[in-house]
Amino acid sequence: MAVAIRSASFVLKKKFSPLDAHNSSIWRKKKGFICKMSTSESPNLSHSITLPNKKSEPVRILAEPGVSSSDFCSRQLSRGGARAEQARELLGRCSNKRHLCQVQAFMLTTGLVEDDILLSRFIYASASLGFPSYAYSVFSNTHTHCPSIFVYNNIIWALSSSNPPLAFSIFNSIRRLSLRPDSYSFPFVLKAVLCLVDSPIALSLASQIHSQAVAAGLNSHHEVAASLVRVYSSCGRLSCIRKLFDEVPLSSRYTSLWNAILAAYAKVGDMTTAHDLFESMPEKDRNVVSWTTLVSGYLQKHNPNEAIALFRRMQIHRVQPDEIAILAVLSACADLGALELGEWIHNFIEKHKMHKTVPLCNALIDMYAKSGNISRALHVFENMKHKTVVTWTTMIAGFAFHGLGKEALHMFSCMENAQVKPNQVTFIAILSACSHVGFLGLSRRYFSSMRSKYGIEPKVEHYGCMIDLLGRAGYLQEAKDLVSQMPFEANAAIWGSLLAGATRYGNAGLAAEALHHLIKLEPHNSGNYSLLSNTYASLGRWSEARMVRKAMRDTGVEKMPGVSFIEVNNKVYEFIAGDKSGIYFVDICDVLHSINGQLKMVSIDGNLTCPKACGTAGFLIFFNKALVMWSGIDSGFQSSVNAIDSSLFKQWLHNLQSETGILADGTLALRQVLIQGVDMFGKRIGFLKFKADIYDKQMGKKVPGIVFARGPAVTVLILLESDGETYAVLTEQARVPTGRIILELPAGMLDDDKGDFVGTAVREVEEETGIKLKLEDMVDLTAFLDSSTGCRFFPSPGGCDEEISIFLYRGRVDKEIITQLHGKETGLRDHGELIKVRVVPYKKLWRTTADAKALAAVALLEMATKEGLLPPSPT
């Protein structure tokens, strides 16, 4: 008998019922299978089973006295199968084995046990409640008829995890009974193979099942192929995976198969192939699991930058992240110390009212602690209703990470009071905290209590913490004795701690002994040689120091150069000490020389350089010592950039001192400027942040003077008429400062000092939308403003000098052009721009966007139209 099936996925790791293989609306009515069920009371009960229902009232299953089950069930066929329907409902209410036994007894006495649908549901219910062997006993005692493939699929699924060999045996019996395995049989039995993946026979079993799938013509079925990919991946056979994937027709490559092969390559760390597959995957087939698989793969590959970049792209595509995706990105934020993105994710969780599970809160605590905001980590911790040992340990480790040893120990005391038993990781955090505050005696007690009080055997990590603490405190002999008392061989970290302690206290003999062991464990680690050489040098034993250096050269050990990193616009730049091969080497030297010259004259507080007079304005400029004036290296980097010589700063000064400037009437006076930060855009300064001390002479008070200088910019309102409807063209971008995906007008800053506003507007439109506009068709809406305004739009005058010219373009296009534009992906990808074009009816524009530029453009256009200021629209 054919059965109805629907698509299901095992790769998604969603809870999947084998009953889904059969349409629940299909019920076979056989003589003797369907019996009457009633919830009514009756004084003449010969058989009764009581189970809890939704109203906590007993549900009674009745059999009429004096009538055999077979005769009775036959009579019930004309009554619509009420007993079978209610038996199915009762199975859904079973919560223990006693309930299952009662339902089984009823099915046996009524003959319903021979109904394949009910039998399958009974098997599923038994296995779901943790009684797969009981499900098999019921199945194996069904002798009156041959079950269908639907029943066999269910029992194979039920036994796949608990008894894989028996699941294989039942699968093999299918062919002997002349039944044909279907697209559910193979995934279920392959699930059993996954449970034996560590066994040497796993690959052989997978190959046999694969061959049978080929013989059945089901090897290209998306669920069968996805399950085979998972098994081969667990067996480490990537070549088999790719061959299998390539054999599946494009039309049959459903999401489950794509996700399975993505997971396979991500698992082995081949992120290049995984990324290529992801890009070739049809966008309609990508789901949150596809994105999360790639994000998690980059994390496993220790590439959190790529993980975060992919997550941002995920937001642009409006894919709603699930808890697994959020956990992965929070881990990346913790690795990078990306506090702002971590806070955005926290706000995302709050905004979307995601359920704050314990793992999610633990990840937030870890992210905040590793990103420098321990107070926010504590806030998340204190607001958790349920705390596990992982929660307490994460908070303790966070305090230890920040050097707050006393707070960490207090938290451990609270953990004990809450009767939460610590684990091995907890004691690593506690011993680390003791090391930070130098609590040697307390660390000894904690180390001893691991075994005596909590029954936890110390591992090498715990011994390492103790030896490190003893070495720091100068108890070198005790540290050495502890190494010899360890029940296992010391690793490089242990000997490294002993070497560091010996070096710190000038114990050359112990340092040499530690190095002897380290050379065996890490023969190419130059740091160990350097520590011993420095120890001899500090004691004046120069000959021994030279011998160590000579040993380094003789063995071919080279000192690892120092490496530093800076992050600019989600891109990490690496600087290596002594590296002269870079194309920017000369430029870097010039910049460092310039910075060094400015920092030589440091004031008493050590924070500011000596003031420098600026022009004729009579004020002073200070440079913050912590200022990183050149925060990244990019193509065409110029060797010498000075903030006060930039066009941004000069334009700001010009505006202050112009006829309409705030210094014009002499009431306000500029005393000094503190340059606080500079952000480079290629060759030029993109943003400049400074504090201007401006005083009101009459009032004797300061005027708020924090300035974020960006300079002039342009934006364009593009209106396209098609079939009597006017549409506005917007761009969709992730705007990190707002924490939102924003719909806005195409816009950009002026790239040069020439003041070519309209030319810049045309270029920005082409870059962000792909639309090529003509200069002569552009209308400057801000030109209609009164001349006293400067004919510019200031979106945030309280903190930013940005002044925007708003242009209008009007045109007519076919409806097909509108369709092609909507959803188009654009932007300068090399510069990190990920943009989607959106087209909305103009009449809905003011409700659709929160972009100040768009709203200002609508206001200007409406008023200019009302007053008849617009030129005729181009045809």
Secondary structure, 3 states (H helix, E strand, C coil): CCCCCCCCCCCCCCCCCHHHHCCCCCCCCCCCCCCCCCCCCCCCCCCCCEEECCCCCEEECCCCCCCCHHHHHHHHHHHCCHHHHHHHHHHHHCCCHHHHHHHHHHHHHHCHHHCHHHHHHHHHHHHHCCCHHHHHHHHHCCCCCCCCHHHHHHHHHHHCCCCHHHHHHHHHHHHHCCCCCCCCHHHHHHHHHHCCCCCCCHHHHHHHHHHHHHHCCCCCCHHHHHHHHHHHHHCCCHHHHHHHHHHCCHHHCCHHHHHHHHHHHHHCCCHHHHHHHHHHCCHHHCCHHHHHHHHHHHHHCCCHHHHHHHHHHHHHCCCCCCHHHHHHHHHHHHHHCCHHHHHHHHHHHHHCCCCCCHHHHHHHHHHHHHCCCHHHHHHHHHCCCCCCHHHHHHHHHHHHHCCCHHHHHHHHHHHHHCCCCCCHHHHHHHHHHHHHHCCHHHHHHHHHHHHHCCCCCCCHHHHHHHHHHHHHHCCHHHHHHHHHHCCCCCCHHHHHHHHHHHHHCCCHHHHHHHHHHHHHHCCCCHHHHHHHHHHHHHCCCHHHHHHHHHHHHHCCCCCCCCEEEEEECCEEEEEECCCCCCCCHHHHHHHHHHHHHHHCCECCCCCEECCEEECCCCEEEEEECCCCCCCCCCCCCCCCCCHHHCHHHHHHHHHHHCCCCCCCCCCEEEEEEEEEEEEEECCEEEEEEEEEEEEECCCCEEECCEEEECCEEEEEEEEEEECCEEEEEEEEEEECCCCEEEEECCEEECCCCCCCHHHHHHHHHHHHHCCCCCHHHCEEHHHHCCHHHCCCECCCCCCECCEEEEEEEEEECCHHHHHHHCCCEECCHHHCCCEEEEEEEHHHHHHHCCCHHHHHHHHHHHHHHHCCCCCCCCC
